[in-house]
């Protein structure tokens, strides 16, 4: 069901008839995606006794519960926070003590608008907080979303540059930033005791990744970020994507290898001076599309990322 929904989402993005120069607000975006906060359901999946996953509207949420309280990774939207809190309550949690944003995009961090004023300590990589300070246009290919700056009480209270550690609910939790990837401020959250990692949208297990190239996202960086996480995990690690089903290290390794192959193909055409239209016509993703779905958004953003990389040489 999740894969089907994301595939439809990707198709909508690439075929939407909204004027490319007109940035949408959240209400317009919700309508375009077919999302409904009122009917949204939160589903729970157990990883370990103290670590669970919540699936709803937007990015996957990891929930750590235990003697120290509640720590979550990503928080979706303020409109679904009451449902998220109900699910957390069923896991034995009360309030959310810490919420880690894997990055600054609306479908992963907008819940800050609700949790921050409630007293939750918000955490992110420094670049993500910097992005939250100002308005930004997110080019979704076929439509553009105007993400507004966050108010002071929804901004991360704690930030880090490269690594950060929590000792919480009986395990070490490592936050890792390995450079620009999906955005300029991505965080992988590694639950050492549970042997699990949440990668946010650096890893999309529902299709091709979205590279926010207009805001510093980088395809080469996504590959390097995945490799950095692979180096800190093992064959038994539970891998939590930003979207899609929970999986394993083998799937993450295959994802990184696929992206490396596609990077090589698209980069060769960029270096040869091919236009975006020519690259799309060459169908560089043809042998992966049956498994990954529609690739038009990915190719567009990958081209922009690699064109910038070549121009910077």
C-alpha positions in Angstrom: 0.0 0.0 0.0 2.8 2.4 0.9 4.7 1.7 -2.4 1.5 2.2 -4.4 0.8 5.5 -2.7 4.3 6.8 -3.2 4.3 5.7 -6.8 1.1 7.7 -7.3 2.6 10.6 -5.5 5.7 10.6 -7.8 3.5 10.4 -10.9 1.4 13.3 -9.7 4.5 15.4 -9.1 5.8 14.9 -12.6 2.4 15.3 -14.4 0.8 18.1 -12.3 -0.5 20.9 -14.5 0.1 23.6 -11.9 2.0 26.6 -13.3 5.7 25.8 -12.7 6.2 29.5 -11.6 3.4 29.4 -9.0 4.5 28.2 -5.6 1.9 26.3 -3.7 0.9 26.6 0.0 0.3 23.6 2.3 -3.4 23.5 1.7 -2.9 23.4 -2.1 -0.2 20.8 -1.8 -2.3 18.6 0.4 -5.1 18.8 -2.1 -2.8 18.0 -5.0 -1.3 15.0 -3.1 -4.7 13.7 -2.0 -3.7 13.9 1.7 -6.3 14.4 4.4 -5.3 15.1 7.9 -8.7 14.2 9.3 -8.8 10.7 7.8 -5.1 10.0 8.2 -4.2 6.9 10.2 -1.1 6.3 12.3 0.2 2.7 12.1 2.8 1.2 14.5 5.5 -1.3 13.8 7.7 -2.8 16.5 11.5 -2.8 16.0 12.5 -3.7 19.6 10.8 -3.4 22.9 11.9 0.2 23.2 11.9 1.2 19.5 8.9 1.5 17.2 8.0 3.0 13.9 5.0 5.2 13.2 3.6 5.5 9.6 1.2 8.3 8.8 1.2 11.3 6.4 4.8 12.3 5.5 8.0 10.9 6.7 8.4 7.8 8.9 8.6 8.5 12.6 10.9 6.4 14.9 9.9 6.4 18.6 12.2 5.5 21.5 10.4 4.9 24.8 11.7 3.9 28.2 12.8 5.1 31.6 14.2 8.4 30.3 11.1 9.3 28.4 10.3 9.6 24.7 12.6 10.5 21.8 11.3 10.6 18.3 12.9 11.0 14.9 10.8 13.3 12.6 7.4 14.6 13.4 5.3 14.9 10.2 2.7 17.7 10.5 1.1 19.5 13.5 -2.3 18.5 12.3 -1.5 14.8 13.0 0.4 15.3 16.2 -2.6 14.4 18.4 -2.8 11.1 16.6 0.9 10.6 16.9 0.7 11.3 20.6 -2.2 8.8 20.9 0.0 6.1 19.3 2.9 7.1 21.6 0.6 6.8 24.6 -0.2 3.2 23.6 3.5 2.5 23.7 3.7 3.8 27.3 4.9 7.3 26.5 3.5 10.6 27.7 5.0 13.8 26.3 7.8 13.9 23.7 11.1 14.9 25.4 13.2 15.1 22.2 12.3 15.3 18.5 15.2 14.9 16.1 14.6 16.3 12.6 16.4 14.3 9.9 16.1 17.4 7.7 14.1 20.6 7.3 11.4 19.6 4.7 7.8 20.1 5.6 6.7 16.5 5.7 9.4 15.6 8.2 9.7 18.7 10.5 6.4 20.6 10.3 5.3 18.9 13.5 7.9 21.2 15.3 5.1 23.8 15.1 3.1 21.8 17.6 5.8 20.1 19.7 8.1 23.1 20.2 5.5 25.1 22.1 4.6 22.0 24.1 8.2 22.0 25.5 9.8 19.3 23.4 13.5 19.8 22.8 14.0 20.0 19.1 17.3 18.8 17.5 18.8 19.0 14.0 22.0 19.3 12.0 23.0 23.0 12.0 22.3 23.5 8.2 18.7 22.3 8.7 18.1 24.9 11.4 19.6 27.5 9.2 17.2 26.6 6.4 14.2 26.8 8.8 15.1 30.5 9.5 14.0 31.6 6.1 11.3 31.0 3.4 12.4 28.5 0.7 10.9 27.2 -2.6 11.1 23.5 -2.9 11.2 22.5 -6.6 9.2 19.2 -6.7 9.3 19.1 -10.6 5.9 19.9 -12.0 5.0 21.9 -8.9 6.8 24.1 -6.4 6.1 24.4 -2.7 6.7 27.5 -0.7 8.0 26.4 2.7 7.7 29.2 5.2 10.2 30.1 7.9 9.5 28.5 11.2 8.7 30.7 14.3 11.2 30.8 17.1 9.4 28.2 19.2 9.5 25.6 16.4 13.3 26.0 15.7 15.7 23.3 16.9 17.1 24.1 20.3 20.1 21.9 19.9 22.3 21.6 16.7 25.5 19.8 15.7 28.0 19.9 12.9 29.1 16.3 12.1 28.2 14.0 15.0 26.2 14.1 18.3 25.4 11.5 20.9 22.4 10.8 23.1 22.5 8.3 26.0 18.8 7.7 26.3 16.5 4.8 27.3 19.4 2.4 27.8 21.3 2.9 24.6 23.6 5.2 22.7 22.0 7.1 19.9 24.4 8.6 17.4 23.5 11.4 15.1 25.6 11.5 11.9 25.9 14.1 9.2 28.0 13.1 6.2 27.7 16.2 4.0 25.1 17.5 1.6 22.8 14.7 0.3 19.0 14.9 0.1 19.4 18.4 1.6 22.4 20.3 3.0 21.5 19.3 6.6 20.6 15.6 6.7 21.0 13.5 9.8 21.2 9.7 10.1 20.1 8.5 13.6 21.8 5.3 14.7 20.2 3.4 17.7 23.3 1.4 18.8 21.6 -0.9 21.3 18.6 -1.6 19.0 21.0 -1.9 16.0 18.7 0.3 13.8 19.3 3.4 11.8 16.8 6.1 10.5 18.2 7.8 7.4 15.4 10.3 6.7 15.0 11.0 2.9 18.6 10.2 2.2 17.1 6.7 1.7 13.7 6.4 0.0 12.5 2.8 0.0 9.4 3.7 -2.1 11.1 4.7 -5.3 13.9 6.9 -6.5 15.1 9.6 -4.1 14.3 13.3 -4.4 17.4 15.5 -4.6 16.6 19.0 -3.4 19.1 20.4 -5.9 17.8 23.9 -5.8 18.5 24.1 -2.1 21.9 22.4 -2.1 20.9 18.8 -2.4 23.5 16.6 -4.1 23.3 13.2 -5.8 26.9 12.4 -5.2 26.4 13.3 -1.6 23.5 10.9 -1.3 25.7 8.1 -2.4 28.5 9.1 -0.1 26.1 9.5 2.8 24.7 6.0 2.3 28.2 4.6 2.2 29.1 6.4 5.4 26.1 4.8 7.2 26.8 1.4 5.7 30.3 1.6 7.2 28.7 2.1 10.7 26.2 -0.7 10.4 26.2 -4.5 9.8 24.2 -7.2 8.1 21.7 -7.3 11.0 21.0 -3.6 11.2 17.3 -2.6 10.8 17.2 0.2 8.2 14.5 2.8 8.5 13.9 4.9 5.4 12.3 8.3 5.2 9.5 6.8 3.2 8.6 3.2 2.6 8.9 0.0 4.5 11.5 -0.8 7.1 14.3 -3.0 5.6 17.9 -4.1 6.0 21.5 -3.2 5.2 21.4 -5.3 2.0 18.7 -3.2 0.6 20.5 0.1 1.5 23.7 -1.2 -0.2 21.8 -2.1 -3.3 20.1 1.4 -3.3 23.6 3.1 -3.1 24.9 0.8 -5.8 22.0 1.7 -8.1 22.5 5.4 -7.5 26.2 5.1 -8.3 25.4 3.4 -11.6 22.8 6.1 -12.5 25.2 8.9 -11.5 27.8 7.5 -13.8 25.3 7.4 -16.8 23.9 10.8 -16.2 27.3 12.4 -15.4 28.7 11.1 -18.7 25.9 12.9 -20.6 26.2 16.1 -18.6 29.9 16.2 -19.3 29.2 15.7 -23.0 26.9 18.8 -22.9 23.6 17.0 -23.3 20.4 18.9 -22.5 18.0 17.7 -19.9 15.6 16.7 -22.6 18.3 14.6 -24.3 19.2 12.9 -21.0 15.5 12.1 -20.3 15.1 10.7 -23.9 18.2 8.4 -23.3 16.2 6.7 -20.5 19.3 6.2 -18.2 17.1 4.5 -15.5 15.3 2.1 -17.8 16.6 -1.1 -16.2 15.6 0.0 -12.7 12.2 1.5 -13.4 10.2 -1.7 -13.1 11.3 -1.9 -9.4 11.6 1.8 -8.6 8.7 3.4 -10.5 8.6 6.7 -12.3 12.0 8.3 -12.7 11.2 11.6 -14.3 11.6 13.6 -11.1 14.8 11.8 -10.1 16.4 12.4 -13.5 15.5 16.1 -13.5 17.0 16.7 -10.1 20.0 14.4 -10.7 20.7 16.4 -13.8 20.6 19.7 -12.0 22.8 18.3 -9.2 25.4 16.9 -11.6 25.4 20.0 -13.8 26.2 22.1 -10.8 29.0 19.6 -9.9 30.5 19.8 -13.3 30.3 23.6 -13.5 32.1 23.9 -10.1 35.2 22.0 -11.4 
